[in-house]
Amino acid sequence: MEQVVIIGGGLAGVEAAFFLAEKGIKVKLYEMRPGVMTPAHHSAKLGELVCSNSLKSKELTNACGLLKKEMEIYNSLMTSVAARVSVPGGNALCVDRELYSEEVTRIITTHPLIKVVNEEVVELPSHVPVIIASGPLTSKGLENTISKLIDTAFLHFFDASAPIIEKDSINMDIAYYKSRYDQGDDAYINCPFTKEEYYRFYDELINAKLAPIHEMDTKYFDACMPLEVIAKRGPKTLRFGPLKPRGLGKDEHHKPYAVLQLRQDNVIGSLYNLVGFQTNLTYAEQRRVFRLIPGLENAEFVRYGLMHRNTFVNAPRVLNLDKSLKVNNDIYIAGQLSGVEGYVESAASGLYVALNVYAKIKGVKLEYPCETMLGSLMHYLNNANPENFAPMNANFGIVRGATKQNRMEIAEKSLKITQKYKEYIESLNE
């Protein structure tokens, strides 16, 4: 029986492992935790969601929503587990992140064709297909090994996560339930600012003490830029970003100057995260400054926000279209390490690589259709300019012929193509 080695038990690694094992391929999955922890992980569970509990929009006319639907067609591990542990999130697919990683861990560790090995990999195996899905927090030892192999240094940016607080500590005499423009359910708790309260918070935020970063060149990914960095761009920037008040008044007469939204983080609704509040403030400053938010004066923090360095390869320079290395086509890169950004994109990348590895085992070279969101994202990684390559989310801007007006048409076509491609993949086993 064929065997594939996968390094990394994050979203891409477990997605690839599950797909291959379900196709009858033996998988040896290496995960260095708990022996070697990362700055961002809080447990040794597989598929841990470290930054947020949101898998973004459920809408087909949203790029990430379409990508999830494409993954569902392949019986994706991520989408099936997310559906079982979802929490209210309006138009977004949000999950209980603890239950999510517990269920992923259970499925992977009990699968008869998957062997999980909890140890750090520094030297790469030979004579078998290897999928490196060690993520943006790849250990220094493995990073050095890959750098020598591809003969180039890794690229990097800084990522940050938001705090989580206890719901019972929120002052609901001030805060209230509402989704923006009353879309979907009233899944969010909202903390409204007056103008005076906003500027008091703003002044304290931009002058708060930061946790040290031992890097001279600090690059941030726009979607996860720390709150204090956004704020320092100007006094009103937060009101057009994470504290945007539009559509969040209690009623037609209520006009808050700014609004913080809190999103449910677990199934029982006892924990909420501060949406858009990725931060590098010290823990003490997070307690002090964020308790200035109306309704959070007595907030109890169960997890603080933090910042960490994310690494990734220069995909157009070092990867083939199937995401194998140009210097060794038996070694593949999946997940955020390959240059995608986002939970769903990482898992989708793992699925894509697994499709290619499976086809190669069956003696076939795939030409994945670029009319799909997954195909468009994978083609983008190879066709981007290597001189200024940066991580990419799923978006309609990379889909050929897509406009705001024809997104539903593009989505429906994409799903039909994906369904046919799934049937083709299944025929390889006949």
Steps between C-alpha positions, in 0.01 A plus 500: 500500500628848411605730786523878525682694771340824618684744726267721703165435666345838426210572267682413176671189639186339642298585188760330280530204735125443515451518124784257426400255774141499376641405158680201650847657529697442821609824667765567760418839652768677704407772750770646726259612771487452796874429514576821311239775535461817291443859620136491382367152579326430831473119479634187334174438314496464123340767283512766771351838401747743654383846388121506468197270501363632170527313171359808325188537288254226412381687191574359154564851371784530751831348387560312824140381507543357150831339595334320793223373271760364258672324791169348612473324164819308588359411847742740666596433861489871582152569365345183644638559850418873489137421420477282811655749743375830359389790718282800405687742277252672272611452140835355611580137580631516856596203716572399856875484457555258790241253374633544147856395584377222730287351220776535240743332739257215566436436130867507402639300792239224467524462122639153424725626218648798686786468747567814703857546626556777754855605432684778322625430148825666399627270223261419216420136414596371156348252253142588598276797421540764773251780566644778714206670670686624805334838481618857546659405834729234357780406739841654438655159437255409224506853360878480464473162327246631249699821442810298409296281268341789309816710529317812613382659822139493616281808478305613805235730645357556846158370601295570811202354684218661698406453868214283629290597804232341718147592396386534863750784545336714226274778628179436305346818639728672248569232239227350278443228241490590131646399163601776261200626302297225674641238261476140614451440872579742783816303562728782608520694826565868432677753721415858391730801550410863535746741338655580837536132591653422159774764523584406858543139385693609191750710696571222746531242220760684293711570809472153655803281562574236237647153540854491357559377144855393424488599134622812322281444191141472623257420216132444573235315301219750445219269616670440835660838565521583871235741626757745634680514163173587325422763765834675457414572137252762618235573766208391282644186339342262754156644419546381142638163610441282806289765679282594203159603638293491181196272524557423868277744684249349746222652294449770238547774760823364653814639332813373679829668411680164482410136578704198602345166404550187711455159331397178676803271529355175637179297463364568848548875451714561808794651309516790252790637296565866419452519122786673320697555821820323404764658718858505623427689822644342814250292697481763775431774245231291331320472833536873570423644156228259384310549826452860386258367238139569606353178637839336557599688817505171692607271213662172604757382246541126439745549212703807412590618151855441383725546199721246324725481196363309200731352238420393143685405183522710186251276316547628142873456537524160670174306440352319201129533427427180694685664794795264482846653528667586172818339637323179614156406369446242775487774763191721518419817695143553625318749720617844603861399442416491126383862497125478555344695785200405712356194671289383207769574243752298703274197521410536131870504415544174691212349305647620170839348573336173610309487170826538309687243711215251461491550124876455477476174693240391245735595216314815393608864487216734597415821322266652754241735341579866560131590451448397864591703808745232615661478157521879470673530837751225420574649157548844657776370726696390197433803280557776757803727477780336703661839562220614731313178578267516801243259649163488322143438616225362279341786306311552175774727371710194413217321316511559127194687373346562844321829569278619784199443279570138397631348822203264545536382141873443555429315825240268349731420209787436740299252705392308190862477383613390847233227512616365162862511615412308815342230283818490292713460816275216617537326163876472558433229757297284262 
